[in-house]
Amino acid sequence: MARHVLVPIDGSGQSWKAFEYALSNHEGSTITTLSVIHPAHGLFTDADDHGLFAPDDGGLFDSGAREQAEDAGEELREAARRRFEDADPVDTTLETVVEAGRPANTIVDYADEHDVDGIVIGSHGRDGASRVLLGSVAETVTRRAGVPVTIVR
């Protein structure tokens, strides 16, 4: 069984199904939710003690977009914490992370850099809710990840 499981969360029903799957199938593990905000779409960045954004984000976000992204990221973190507490999994730890970048690349890079043993991902996210086929982020993560990927639909 995986000791450290990464679950990308974008707020879609599919991502929450993936989170619930991870909670019920990976008790005794560390589960990390990763929410990725794409700068072009006004979504996320790195969590630290100073908020979700590093003091210098390279100009990726103007102040209004930064504030909106921080709010969205914090909402997802809180939603994950509430769902985790409701599920009350045995001997399981939750970490919540928000980063900025391209979703598929950021997910794969995070898994590589943080000793993740497996990824549990929804089959499609907010932008692909009507897709019949595998969403582009899930497909790219599946192809590029160096760890097993479980796709939840």
C-alpha positions in Angstrom: 0.0 0.0 0.0 1.1 3.5 -0.7 2.4 5.5 2.3 2.1 8.9 0.6 -0.8 9.5 -1.8 -1.2 12.7 -3.8 -4.8 13.8 -4.8 -5.1 16.7 -7.1 -8.2 18.8 -6.1 -9.8 21.4 -8.3 -13.2 21.6 -6.7 -15.0 19.4 -9.3 -17.1 16.5 -8.3 -14.6 14.2 -9.9 -11.7 15.5 -7.8 -13.8 15.0 -4.6 -14.6 11.5 -5.7 -10.9 10.8 -6.1 -10.3 12.3 -2.6 -13.0 10.1 -1.1 -11.5 7.0 -2.8 -8.1 7.8 -1.4 -9.5 8.3 2.1 -11.3 4.9 2.0 -8.5 3.0 0.3 -5.4 4.4 1.8 -6.0 4.5 5.5 -2.7 4.7 7.4 -1.1 6.8 4.8 -0.3 10.5 4.3 -2.8 12.0 1.8 -1.8 15.3 0.3 -4.3 17.3 -1.7 -2.7 19.5 -4.3 -4.7 22.3 -5.9 -3.0 23.9 -8.8 -3.9 27.4 -10.0 -3.0 28.2 -13.6 -1.8 31.8 -13.8 -3.5 32.3 -17.2 -6.8 31.2 -15.7 -6.5 33.1 -12.4 -6.1 30.1 -10.2 -3.1 29.1 -7.5 0.5 29.1 -6.0 2.9 27.9 -3.3 1.6 27.8 0.3 3.9 29.2 3.0 3.5 31.0 6.3 3.0 34.3 4.3 0.0 33.1 2.4 -0.4 31.1 -0.7 1.9 33.2 -2.8 5.6 33.8 -2.4 6.4 37.6 -1.9 7.6 37.7 -5.5 5.6 35.6 -7.9 7.4 36.9 -10.9 4.5 39.1 -12.0 2.3 36.1 -12.8 -0.6 37.6 -10.9 -1.8 41.2 -10.4 -2.9 42.0 -6.8 -6.6 41.3 -7.6 -5.9 38.0 -9.2 -3.5 37.1 -6.4 -6.2 37.8 -3.8 -8.8 35.8 -5.7 -6.4 32.9 -6.1 -5.5 32.9 -2.4 -9.3 32.9 -1.6 -9.9 30.0 -4.0 -7.0 28.0 -2.7 -8.0 28.5 1.0 -11.6 27.4 0.2 -10.3 24.2 -1.3 -8.0 23.6 1.6 -10.8 24.1 4.1 -13.2 21.8 2.1 -10.5 19.1 2.1 -10.0 19.4 5.8 -13.8 19.2 6.5 -14.2 16.1 4.3 -11.2 14.5 6.0 -12.6 15.2 9.5 -16.0 13.8 8.4 -14.5 10.6 7.1 -12.3 10.2 10.2 -9.9 7.7 8.5 -7.7 5.6 10.8 -4.1 6.6 11.3 -4.2 8.8 8.2 -2.6 12.3 7.9 -3.8 15.1 5.7 -1.6 17.7 4.1 -3.1 20.4 1.9 -1.0 22.2 -0.7 -1.8 25.0 -3.2 0.7 25.8 -6.0 0.7 27.9 -9.1 1.6 26.5 -12.5 0.3 24.3 -15.3 -1.8 21.6 -13.6 -0.4 18.4 -15.2 3.3 19.5 -14.9 2.8 20.8 -11.4 1.2 17.5 -10.3 3.9 15.3 -11.8 6.7 17.6 -10.5 5.2 17.6 -7.0 5.0 13.8 -6.9 8.6 13.5 -8.0 9.9 16.1 -5.5 8.0 14.9 -2.4 8.4 11.1 -2.4 4.8 10.4 -3.4 4.1 6.7 -3.8 0.9 7.0 -5.8 -1.5 9.6 -7.4 -5.3 9.3 -7.2 -6.9 11.7 -9.7 -10.4 12.4 -11.0 -11.0 11.4 -14.7 -11.8 15.0 -15.6 -11.9 18.3 -13.8 -13.9 21.5 -13.9 -13.1 22.3 -17.5 -13.9 18.8 -18.7 -17.0 17.9 -16.9 -18.9 17.0 -20.1 -16.0 14.9 -21.5 -16.7 11.3 -22.2 -13.0 10.6 -22.6 -10.2 11.0 -20.1 -9.5 14.6 -19.3 -6.3 16.1 -20.6 -4.7 16.7 -17.2 -5.5 13.1 -16.0 -4.2 11.7 -19.3 -0.9 13.7 -19.1 -0.4 12.8 -15.5 -0.9 9.2 -16.3 1.6 9.3 -19.1 4.3 11.3 -17.3 4.1 10.2 -13.6 6.9 8.0 -12.3 4.5 6.4 -9.8 1.2 4.5 -10.1 -1.8 6.6 -11.0 -5.4 5.6 -10.1 -8.1 7.3 -12.1 -11.5 7.7 -10.4 -14.6 8.4 -12.4 
